[in-house]
């Protein structure tokens, strides 16, 4: 019985592909079953090598790594799929989750993390793991105002909406007038406006504040 996890690497960057191949070859429980730089060969190489895990790179102008991942999942229900992507791309992470990928890893992740993702994909191909998934979900669940404004800026916006002057805002927040003025200026900059009326209108349009009944 073959106890090796058979891995194929699909990446059109030669150095990345060879680096991954070398990393896999050094592991006693992993076996490089094949590699290709041509994404059109992805389906065929998984079939011909009887791979357990496919490692794909998503970075491409049209993100076709995600499309290939979906195709592989549709064809091979038990195949582990590891997707490599640039760090900090929450939208790609959630697309990967919806595509049936087994693991999502940043391309600049430590080698131990990449190897752990491959091993996870081999034993739990239909589950999903990703470093930073929790923070990404928290960011997704934030309101539009929370995503753009700091908590203090959101407070300032609310007080502006109540009609308070800069001096009154300073009193309400227990800060100096100059500090309150700085908060207001930063708020205007983020909203790309130049005065209170524009700030309130923009905030209403974006759903940052609720219209008064």
N, C-alpha and C positions, 0 to 999 in steps of 0.2 A: 504494500500500500504506500502511495506517495504522500508524505506528510508536508511537502513543500506547498507554500502558497504561490501559485503561478501568476505572475504580474506582467501586464503589458503596459508600455509607456507610449503615449500618443502626444507628441509635442513637436511643433514645427520649428522650434529653436534648437539647433543642433547641440549646443553646449549644455543647455538645460536637460535635453533628452539623455545625453551621455552621462551627465552628472547623476541623474536619477537612476540610470541603468547601473552605474558603478555602486551607488548607495545600496540598491537592492541586492546586487550580486554578493556584497560583503556580509549579508545577513544569513545565518545558518538555516532559518526557517522560511526564507523567501527565495524564489527562483525567477530570474528574468526570462519570461516565456517569449518575449518579442518586443520590438519597438518600431515605430514608424514616425516619420515626419509629415506624412500625408494623411490628413484627416479623413479623406474619402476612403481610406483603407481601414478605418476603425472597426467597422462591423466585421469585415472579413478576418482581420487579424485576431479578434477575440474568438471567433468561431474556429479558425484553423489551429490556434494554440491551446484551445480549451482553457482559457485563462480564468482564474478565480477573481482577479481584481484588475480593473483598468484605471490607469492614472492619466487624467486629461488636464490640459492647460486651457483655461477659459480666455486668456488674454489674446484678443484678436479684434480687428476693427468691427466685425459684426457679431462678436461673442458666439461664434458657432460651436464653441466647446459645450455650451449649454444645450444646443440643438442635438449634438452628438450624444450627450449624456442622456437626453430624453429618448433618443432612438435606441441606445443600448439598453436602457431600462425596459422599454417596451418589448424588446426582443429576448432579453435574458433576465428573467425575474430574480435569479439567484446570483447575479454578477455583482461584485462589490465595485463601486464607482467612487473614485477619489478625484475631486476637482480642485485644481490649484488656481489661485486668483490673487491679484494685487491686494494688499492689506487695506482695510477700511472701506470696502465696497459692500455696504449693507444691502443694496438692491440686488446685487448679484448673489449674495448669500441666500436671500429669500427665494430668488428664482431657482437656485440650486436645490433648496429644500423642496420646492414644489415639483422639481424635475425628477425626484426620486433618487438623488445622489446619496451615497452612503456617508461621505465625509467631505467637508469643505475646509481647506487649509490655505493659509497665506503663503505665497511663493517664497517669502523671506523667513518663513518659520524655521525654527531649529530642526535639524535632521531627525532628532528623536520624535518630534511632533509629527513629522511627515510619515515616519515609519509606524507610529502608533495609529495614524489614520488608515494606513494600508491594512494593518492587522485588524482594526475594527471593521473595516469594509469586508474583510475575508470572513469574519465570523458572524457579522450582523449586517448583511448587505441591504436589508430593507429598513434599517433604522438610520437615524441621522445624527451626526456629531459635527460640531464646529467650534473651534476656539473663539470666544467672544460672542457666542450666540445670545447669551443672557443680556449683555449690554446692548446688542443690536436690537433685540426685541423691546428693550426699555426705550430706546430711541424711537422705534417705530410707534410705540404707544403714546409718545408725548404729543401734546396738543401742538398746533402750529406755533403758538406763542412760545411754548416751552422750548421748542426746537431752535427758535431764532433768538429769543430774548433771555437775558439772565433773570433770575428771580427778582432782583432789585429793579431792573428795567421794566419788568411786567408790573411791579407795584407802581412805578412812576406812571406808566401808561394808564393804569386804573385810576390814579389820582387826577391825572390830566382829564380823563373822561368825566370825572366828577366836578370839573371846573375849577380845581384848585390852582392857585398861582404858584410860581416857583418858590416863593418865600413860604407859602403855606405847605407846600410839599416838603420843604426842608424841616419844618416844624413836625409834620406828621411822621417823618422818617428819623427824626432826631439827628439830623446831619446839618452841616453848614449850608448856607445859601449857595456858595460856590460849588460845593459837592453836588447839591441838588441840580444846579445848572448843568454840571458835567453829565449827570445821568440823563437829563432831558436831551442834551446835545447828542449823546450816544444813541439814544432812542430814535431821534430824528434821522440820524445817519443810517441806522439799520433799516428803518422804514422807508428811507430814501425820500424824505419830506423836509420841509423847511419851517413849518409852523404847527401850532396846536391843531387847528382845524383840519389840516391835511393829515396829521398823525391820527386823529380820531376817525376820519373817513377811511383811511387806509386800514386801520385796525379793524373797523367794522367789516370792510370788504373781505379781509383775510380771515375773519372769524376769531381774531385775537380777543375781542371783547363783545359782549352781548348788547344788542340795541336796547335802550331803555323803553319800557312799556308805557 
